Amino acid sequence: MRIIVYGSLRRKQGNSHWMTNAQWLGDYRIPGYELYDLGHYPAVIKGDGEIDCEVYRIDSSILAELDELKNDRRDYKRELVQTPYGSAWMYLYLHSVEGLKCIDSGDWVHRED
């Protein structure tokens, strides 16, 4: 299976160690989503923008660990989306983003630029 990561799980980011045993397939700019700043990590919702992400091949044990990291899905839900590398899971934020800073560039790594 595959997963899309767009924030702290990306290469050289604070939680990238969770992806150590995953196989990086490539970068992808996915349309139809917006990225918001929650502080130490981002939120993604469906919208009119595009976000920069990385696609990885993972196994079920990595997926289970990521589900735990994402607060047992209380803040996020997984949705299957299409990528050039095949369908992949992506975590979408479940709460309101009202009042949160939108990262217009869609790139968490360069959000301060």
C-alpha positions as CSV (number, residue, x, y, z in Angstrom):
1,M,0.0,0.0,0.0
2,R,1.0,3.6,-0.4
3,I,0.7,6.8,1.8
4,I,0.9,10.5,1.1
5,V,2.8,12.6,3.6
6,Y,2.7,16.4,3.5
7,G,4.0,17.7,6.8
8,S,6.2,16.6,9.6
9,L,6.6,13.1,8.2
10,R,8.3,14.4,5.0
11,R,12.1,14.0,4.6
12,K,14.2,16.1,6.9
13,Q,11.2,17.0,9.0
14,G,10.6,16.4,12.7
15,N,8.7,13.1,12.4
16,S,10.5,11.7,9.3
17,H,11.9,8.9,11.4
18,W,8.4,7.3,11.3
19,M,9.1,6.7,7.5
20,T,12.5,5.0,8.0
21,N,11.2,1.6,6.8
22,A,9.0,3.0,4.1
23,Q,10.1,3.1,0.4
24,W,10.0,6.7,-1.0
25,L,8.3,6.6,-4.5
26,G,8.5,10.2,-5.3
27,D,7.2,13.8,-4.8
28,Y,3.8,14.9,-5.9
29,R,1.8,18.1,-6.0
30,I,-1.7,17.1,-5.4
31,P,-4.6,19.4,-6.5
32,G,-7.9,19.8,-4.6
33,Y,-6.5,20.4,-1.1
34,E,-5.5,23.2,1.3
35,L,-2.8,23.2,3.9
36,Y,-3.1,24.9,7.3
37,D,-0.6,25.5,10.1
38,L,-1.5,23.9,13.5
39,G,1.9,24.8,15.0
40,H,4.2,21.8,15.0
41,Y,2.3,20.0,12.2
42,P,-0.2,20.8,9.5
43,A,-3.8,20.1,8.7
44,V,-5.1,19.3,5.2
45,I,-8.6,19.7,4.1
46,K,-10.3,19.5,0.7
47,G,-10.2,22.8,-1.1
48,D,-9.2,24.8,-4.2
49,G,-5.4,24.7,-3.7
50,E,-2.5,22.2,-4.2
51,I,-0.2,20.8,-1.7
52,D,3.4,19.4,-2.0
53,C,3.7,15.9,-0.7
54,E,5.8,12.7,-0.8
55,V,4.4,9.3,-1.7
56,Y,5.7,6.2,0.0
57,R,5.2,2.4,-0.2
58,I,4.4,1.1,3.3
59,D,3.3,-2.1,5.0
60,S,0.4,-2.5,7.5
61,S,2.6,-2.1,10.5
62,I,3.7,1.3,9.4
63,L,0.1,2.3,8.7
64,A,-0.9,1.2,12.2
65,E,1.9,3.3,13.7
66,L,0.9,6.3,11.7
67,D,-2.8,5.9,12.7
68,E,-1.6,6.0,16.3
69,L,0.5,9.1,15.6
70,K,-2.6,10.7,14.1
71,N,-4.4,10.4,17.4
72,D,-6.4,7.3,16.7
73,R,-8.2,9.2,13.9
74,R,-9.9,11.6,16.3
75,D,-8.3,14.6,14.5
76,Y,-7.7,13.0,11.1
77,K,-9.3,10.5,8.9
78,R,-7.6,8.5,6.1
79,E,-8.9,8.8,2.6
80,L,-7.7,7.0,-0.5
81,V,-6.6,9.3,-3.3
82,Q,-5.1,8.8,-6.7
83,T,-1.4,9.7,-7.4
84,P,0.9,9.0,-10.3
85,Y,2.3,6.1,-8.2
86,G,-1.1,4.5,-7.7
87,S,-3.8,5.0,-5.0
88,A,-2.5,6.2,-1.6
89,W,-3.8,6.9,1.8
90,M,-3.8,10.6,2.9
91,Y,-4.8,12.0,6.3
92,L,-7.4,14.7,6.2
93,Y,-8.1,17.0,9.2
94,L,-11.6,16.6,10.7
95,H,-12.0,19.9,12.6
96,S,-12.7,23.5,11.5
97,V,-9.7,25.4,10.2
98,E,-11.4,28.8,10.9
99,G,-8.8,31.2,12.3
100,L,-5.8,29.0,11.3
101,K,-3.1,30.3,9.0
102,C,-3.5,28.9,5.5
103,I,-0.2,28.0,3.9
104,D,-0.9,29.3,0.4
105,S,2.2,27.8,-1.2
106,G,0.9,24.3,-0.2
107,D,4.5,23.4,1.0
108,W,4.9,22.7,4.7
109,V,8.7,22.5,4.3
110,H,8.9,26.0,3.0
111,R,6.0,27.5,4.9
112,E,8.2,30.3,6.4
113,D,9.6,31.4,3.0
